Amino acid sequence: MDKKARALIVWGTTSGAGKSWLATALCRWAARRGVDVAPFKAQNMSNNARVVPALDGGWGEIGAAQYFQALACGLAPTVEHNPVLLKPERDTASQVLLHGRVEPGLSRAGWRERSALLAAAARDSLERLQRRHELLIIEGAGSPAETNLAAHDYVNLQTARWADARALLVTDIDRGGAFAHLYGTWALLPEDLRPQLAGFVLNRFRGDASLLAPAPQQLQQRTGVATLAVVPMWRDHGLPEEDGLLDEAPLGRGPARRRVAIVAYPHISNLDEFQPLARIDGLRLHWVRDAAQLEGADCIILPGSKQVSGDLAWMRARGFDSAIQRHAAAGGPVLGVCGGLQMLGQTLADPEGHDGEAGFSAAGLGLLPLATGFVADKHVQPARVRFGAADGAWGALAGVEAAGYEIHCGRSVALSEAARAVLHDPEGLAIGWQRGSVLGVYAHGLFESPNVLRALYGDTVPTLQSVFEGLADHIEDAFVPGALERLLLA
């Protein structure tokens, strides 16, 4: 390989330590210095996915984090930025996507059985990116110190070797035990990779940084690795959380005037698309796991689901079905997105088990006269849409245009004219229906459209570009002087 980009890999002491956030900030910091930079994550495990160009000219899926990182770099996201995506379907099974496409055989194979093949595909993407760019910002997964997985860990360990990457190790100091996490991770790293660890990062710090002494100095004496940044806590930065972390407390700005309740069932997917709602002035966003919490909601949202059958059963067992039906009967707005739309219909059938268990058949919530069947061919494409004759609770959307995306293996058809098609994809296929105060759409990402936010709430939120700039400013202030230049420009 004639050209080989410089590389920095961001490891974490745990999942949720801040790898994705920090990698995105580093991408924008380097890009605004004029560096040709690209993101990479060999394997992501997330049900938050985005639609991007695939290698054959069609469409595929990558993790939402790499989608945003590519945009922060000023690039069009592609499947090369996240060649392997695992979408959890149950506690013990995940759907495997290779270069954006579902691979049923690999999904059924054991983790160790498929690891070598996935690693080879990831390395191919890495090497192609290395030839195209000056710098790669690589995100690890979980922790690089999982010694039981080390022999097959191509995401943290092998990628760092292939790319000859410098490394940062980030920890969430707000959780406690940060210095033990950093020292323990360093101690368990393979000896050949310890020299590549260039610095520690303390993330989500609250308080007076001078009170950390002498811990950073003692840690450096034991490891030879300096703490390069103490990053202050910043909850409202605007970037969706990589793992789609659900906040127990209501989210919102200013005095509460409206309350939106999103049902947080176990297999929830693409929940990052609702992040903008938390930034609308006067709106309170609640992630709801108890049907009683729907009481008093101005609007109820059923989000996407990676296993509609299981999540529908979960809702019924907890009384959500009757609570949602009462809300709709009283004229309260209900929105179903993708899997949520399917649950709102009359019937669901999955004879071959493409959503969950083969032979599944059940009644939906009956709020939209739709029948949904699940098929093997997943429908994946971007969707530039325009709402038709929406009315009543959703009348403000009539004529509104927005950019969205579709990811679903269910196909829905209207059973009567009572379900009015109010949204169509670019090919003219109906992908959204309304009856009374109930609206169901297959298009994800509508709340990321300024047009939709302005129509429904009379407000907009900061653009992604301004979010990326804020992230870059935040880390520039947090890192010791000159550290970012040495890591990313030298």
GIJO-V996499 format. One record per residue. N is the residue number from 1. RES is the residue in one small letter. SS is DSSP state (H for helix, E for strand, - for the rest). NEAR is the number of other C-alpha atoms within 10 Angstrom. Layout:
n: {N | N}
res: {RES | RES}
ss: {SS | SS}
near: {NEAR | NEAR}
This chain:
n: {1 | 2 | 3 | 4 | 5 | 6 | 7 | 8 | 9 | 10 | 11 | 12 | 13 | 14 | 15 | 16 | 17 | 18 | 19 | 20 | 21 | 22 | 23 | 24 | 25 | 26 | 27 | 28 | 29 | 30 | 31 | 32 | 33 | 34 | 35 | 36 | 37 | 38 | 39 | 40 | 41 | 42 | 43 | 44 | 45 | 46 | 47 | 48 | 49 | 50 | 51 | 52 | 53 | 54 | 55 | 56 | 57 | 58 | 59 | 60 | 61 | 62 | 63 | 64 | 65 | 66 | 67 | 68 | 69 | 70 | 71 | 72 | 73 | 74 | 75 | 76 | 77 | 78 | 79 | 80 | 81 | 82 | 83 | 84 | 85 | 86 | 87 | 88 | 89 | 90 | 91 | 92 | 93 | 94 | 95 | 96 | 97 | 98 | 99 | 100 | 101 | 102 | 103 | 104 | 105 | 106 | 107 | 108 | 109 | 110 | 111 | 112 | 113 | 114 | 115 | 116 | 117 | 118 | 119 | 120 | 121 | 122 | 123 | 124 | 125 | 126 | 127 | 128 | 129 | 130 | 131 | 132 | 133 | 134 | 135 | 136 | 137 | 138 | 139 | 140 | 141 | 142 | 143 | 144 | 145 | 146 | 147 | 148 | 149 | 150 | 151 | 152 | 153 | 154 | 155 | 156 | 157 | 158 | 159 | 160 | 161 | 162 | 163 | 164 | 165 | 166 | 167 | 168 | 169 | 170 | 171 | 172 | 173 | 174 | 175 | 176 | 177 | 178 | 179 | 180 | 181 | 182 | 183 | 184 | 185 | 186 | 187 | 188 | 189 | 190 | 191 | 192 | 193 | 194 | 195 | 196 | 197 | 198 | 199 | 200 | 201 | 202 | 203 | 204 | 205 | 206 | 207 | 208 | 209 | 210 | 211 | 212 | 213 | 214 | 215 | 216 | 217 | 218 | 219 | 220 | 221 | 222 | 223 | 224 | 225 | 226 | 227 | 228 | 229 | 230 | 231 | 232 | 233 | 234 | 235 | 236 | 237 | 238 | 239 | 240 | 241 | 242 | 243 | 244 | 245 | 246 | 247 | 248 | 249 | 250 | 251 | 252 | 253 | 254 | 255 | 256 | 257 | 258 | 259 | 260 | 261 | 262 | 263 | 264 | 265 | 266 | 267 | 268 | 269 | 270 | 271 | 272 | 273 | 274 | 275 | 276 | 277 | 278 | 279 | 280 | 281 | 282 | 283 | 284 | 285 | 286 | 287 | 288 | 289 | 290 | 291 | 292 | 293 | 294 | 295 | 296 | 297 | 298 | 299 | 300 | 301 | 302 | 303 | 304 | 305 | 306 | 307 | 308 | 309 | 310 | 311 | 312 | 313 | 314 | 315 | 316 | 317 | 318 | 319 | 320 | 321 | 322 | 323 | 324 | 325 | 326 | 327 | 328 | 329 | 330 | 331 | 332 | 333 | 334 | 335 | 336 | 337 | 338 | 339 | 340 | 341 | 342 | 343 | 344 | 345 | 346 | 347 | 348 | 349 | 350 | 351 | 352 | 353 | 354 | 355 | 356 | 357 | 358 | 359 | 360 | 361 | 362 | 363 | 364 | 365 | 366 | 367 | 368 | 369 | 370 | 371 | 372 | 373 | 374 | 375 | 376 | 377 | 378 | 379 | 380 | 381 | 382 | 383 | 384 | 385 | 386 | 387 | 388 | 389 | 390 | 391 | 392 | 393 | 394 | 395 | 396 | 397 | 398 | 399 | 400 | 401 | 402 | 403 | 404 | 405 | 406 | 407 | 408 | 409 | 410 | 411 | 412 | 413 | 414 | 415 | 416 | 417 | 418 | 419 | 420 | 421 | 422 | 423 | 424 | 425 | 426 | 427 | 428 | 429 | 430 | 431 | 432 | 433 | 434 | 435 | 436 | 437 | 438 | 439 | 440 | 441 | 442 | 443 | 444 | 445 | 446 | 447 | 448 | 449 | 450 | 451 | 452 | 453 | 454 | 455 | 456 | 457 | 458 | 459 | 460 | 461 | 462 | 463 | 464 | 465 | 466 | 467 | 468 | 469 | 470 | 471 | 472 | 473 | 474 | 475 | 476 | 477 | 478 | 479 | 480 | 481 | 482 | 483 | 484 | 485 | 486 | 487 | 488 | 489 | 490}
res: {m | d | k | k | a | r | a | l | i | v | w | g | t | t | s | g | a | g | k | s | w | l | a | t | a | l | c | r | w | a | a | r | r | g | v | d | v | a | p | f | k | a | q | n | m | s | n | n | a | r | v | v | p | a | l | d | g | g | w | g | e | i | g | a | a | q | y | f | q | a | l | a | c | g | l | a | p | t | v | e | h | n | p | v | l | l | k | p | e | r | d | t | a | s | q | v | l | l | h | g | r | v | e | p | g | l | s | r | a | g | w | r | e | r | s | a | l | l | a | a | a | a | r | d | s | l | e | r | l | q | r | r | h | e | l | l | i | i | e | g | a | g | s | p | a | e | t | n | l | a | a | h | d | y | v | n | l | q | t | a | r | w | a | d | a | r | a | l | l | v | t | d | i | d | r | g | g | a | f | a | h | l | y | g | t | w | a | l | l | p | e | d | l | r | p | q | l | a | g | f | v | l | n | r | f | r | g | d | a | s | l | l | a | p | a | p | q | q | l | q | q | r | t | g | v | a | t | l | a | v | v | p | m | w | r | d | h | g | l | p | e | e | d | g | l | l | d | e | a | p | l | g | r | g | p | a | r | r | r | v | a | i | v | a | y | p | h | i | s | n | l | d | e | f | q | p | l | a | r | i | d | g | l | r | l | h | w | v | r | d | a | a | q | l | e | g | a | d | c | i | i | l | p | g | s | k | q | v | s | g | d | l | a | w | m | r | a | r | g | f | d | s | a | i | q | r | h | a | a | a | g | g | p | v | l | g | v | c | g | g | l | q | m | l | g | q | t | l | a | d | p | e | g | h | d | g | e | a | g | f | s | a | a | g | l | g | l | l | p | l | a | t | g | f | v | a | d | k | h | v | q | p | a | r | v | r | f | g | a | a | d | g | a | w | g | a | l | a | g | v | e | a | a | g | y | e | i | h | c | g | r | s | v | a | l | s | e | a | a | r | a | v | l | h | d | p | e | g | l | a | i | g | w | q | r | g | s | v | l | g | v | y | a | h | g | l | f | e | s | p | n | v | l | r | a | l | y | g | d | t | v | p | t | l | q | s | v | f | e | g | l | a | d | h | i | e | d | a | f | v | p | g | a | l | e | r | l | l | l | a}
ss: {- | - | - | - | - | E | E | E | E | E | E | E | - | - | - | - | - | - | H | H | H | H | H | H | H | H | H | H | H | H | H | - | - | - | - | - | E | E | E | E | - | - | E | E | E | - | - | - | E | E | E | E | E | - | - | - | - | - | E | E | E | E | E | H | H | H | H | H | H | H | H | H | H | - | - | - | - | E | H | H | H | H | - | E | E | E | E | E | E | E | - | - | E | E | E | E | E | E | - | - | E | E | - | H | H | H | H | H | - | - | H | H | H | H | H | H | H | H | H | H | H | H | H | H | H | H | H | H | H | H | H | H | - | - | E | E | E | E | E | - | - | - | - | - | - | - | - | - | - | H | H | H | - | H | H | H | H | H | H | H | H | H | H | - | - | E | E | E | E | E | E | E | H | H | H | - | - | H | H | H | H | H | H | H | H | H | H | H | - | - | H | H | H | H | - | - | E | E | E | E | E | E | E | E | E | - | - | - | H | H | H | H | - | - | H | H | H | H | H | H | H | H | H | - | - | - | E | E | E | E | E | E | - | - | - | - | - | - | - | - | - | - | - | - | - | - | - | - | - | - | E | E | E | E | E | E | E | E | E | E | E | E | E | - | - | - | - | E | E | - | H | H | H | H | H | H | H | H | H | - | E | E | E | E | E | E | E | E | - | - | H | H | H | H | - | - | - | - | E | E | E | E | - | E | E | - | - | H | H | H | H | H | H | H | H | H | H | - | - | H | H | H | H | H | H | H | H | H | H | - | - | - | E | E | E | E | E | - | H | H | H | H | H | H | - | - | E | E | E | E | - | - | - | - | - | - | - | - | - | E | E | E | E | - | - | - | - | - | - | E | E | E | E | E | E | E | E | E | E | E | E | E | E | E | E | E | E | - | - | - | - | H | H | H | H | H | H | - | - | - | E | E | E | E | E | E | E | E | E | E | E | E | E | E | - | - | - | - | - | E | E | E | E | E | - | - | - | - | - | E | E | E | E | E | E | - | - | E | E | E | E | - | - | E | - | H | H | H | - | H | H | H | H | H | H | H | H | - | - | - | - | - | - | H | H | H | H | H | H | H | H | H | H | H | H | H | H | H | E | - | - | - | H | H | H | H | H | H | H | -}
near: {7 | 5 | 13 | 18 | 21 | 20 | 25 | 26 | 29 | 27 | 33 | 29 | 26 | 20 | 17 | 19 | 24 | 23 | 29 | 29 | 21 | 23 | 27 | 27 | 25 | 26 | 30 | 28 | 27 | 23 | 19 | 15 | 11 | 11 | 17 | 18 | 29 | 31 | 32 | 26 | 29 | 26 | 25 | 26 | 20 | 20 | 28 | 25 | 25 | 28 | 24 | 23 | 20 | 19 | 14 | 8 | 8 | 12 | 19 | 26 | 28 | 35 | 29 | 27 | 29 | 29 | 24 | 25 | 28 | 23 | 19 | 31 | 26 | 17 | 16 | 13 | 25 | 23 | 27 | 28 | 27 | 29 | 29 | 29 | 28 | 20 | 23 | 18 | 20 | 14 | 7 | 6 | 15 | 19 | 21 | 24 | 24 | 24 | 27 | 28 | 21 | 21 | 13 | 12 | 10 | 19 | 17 | 13 | 13 | 10 | 13 | 11 | 10 | 15 | 15 | 14 | 12 | 23 | 20 | 12 | 16 | 25 | 19 | 14 | 20 | 25 | 17 | 14 | 22 | 22 | 14 | 15 | 16 | 18 | 24 | 27 | 28 | 32 | 32 | 28 | 24 | 19 | 20 | 24 | 22 | 16 | 13 | 8 | 11 | 16 | 11 | 16 | 19 | 25 | 25 | 27 | 22 | 18 | 23 | 22 | 14 | 13 | 20 | 17 | 22 | 23 | 26 | 24 | 27 | 29 | 26 | 25 | 21 | 15 | 11 | 10 | 11 | 18 | 18 | 12 | 19 | 21 | 17 | 13 | 20 | 22 | 14 | 13 | 18 | 15 | 10 | 9 | 17 | 17 | 12 | 17 | 22 | 21 | 19 | 26 | 27 | 24 | 24 | 18 | 16 | 13 | 9 | 8 | 11 | 7 | 8 | 11 | 9 | 9 | 12 | 16 | 15 | 13 | 18 | 15 | 11 | 11 | 15 | 14 | 20 | 17 | 20 | 21 | 21 | 22 | 23 | 20 | 15 | 13 | 8 | 13 | 16 | 20 | 19 | 21 | 18 | 23 | 19 | 19 | 11 | 14 | 11 | 10 | 10 | 16 | 20 | 21 | 15 | 11 | 10 | 13 | 10 | 17 | 20 | 24 | 23 | 22 | 23 | 22 | 23 | 16 | 21 | 22 | 23 | 24 | 23 | 22 | 21 | 19 | 18 | 22 | 22 | 20 | 22 | 21 | 19 | 17 | 22 | 24 | 27 | 24 | 20 | 21 | 18 | 14 | 17 | 12 | 15 | 23 | 12 | 13 | 18 | 17 | 20 | 24 | 23 | 24 | 25 | 31 | 29 | 25 | 21 | 24 | 23 | 18 | 21 | 23 | 15 | 16 | 21 | 14 | 10 | 14 | 13 | 22 | 20 | 14 | 18 | 24 | 17 | 12 | 21 | 18 | 14 | 10 | 14 | 19 | 22 | 27 | 21 | 24 | 24 | 28 | 27 | 23 | 32 | 31 | 32 | 30 | 25 | 19 | 20 | 24 | 20 | 20 | 16 | 14 | 14 | 19 | 24 | 18 | 14 | 12 | 12 | 16 | 15 | 15 | 14 | 23 | 21 | 15 | 24 | 27 | 23 | 25 | 22 | 22 | 18 | 21 | 18 | 13 | 11 | 16 | 15 | 20 | 21 | 20 | 21 | 15 | 21 | 17 | 19 | 19 | 15 | 22 | 15 | 14 | 17 | 19 | 15 | 17 | 22 | 16 | 16 | 16 | 18 | 19 | 19 | 22 | 20 | 21 | 22 | 20 | 19 | 24 | 17 | 21 | 15 | 18 | 13 | 10 | 9 | 14 | 22 | 20 | 22 | 23 | 26 | 21 | 21 | 12 | 7 | 9 | 10 | 18 | 22 | 24 | 26 | 25 | 19 | 21 | 21 | 25 | 26 | 31 | 24 | 29 | 25 | 23 | 20 | 21 | 20 | 22 | 18 | 19 | 18 | 20 | 19 | 16 | 17 | 14 | 15 | 12 | 14 | 20 | 18 | 12 | 13 | 15 | 13 | 12 | 19 | 26 | 15 | 17 | 25 | 23 | 14 | 18 | 19 | 19 | 13 | 17 | 16 | 13 | 12 | 10 | 15 | 18 | 12 | 10 | 16 | 22 | 14 | 7}
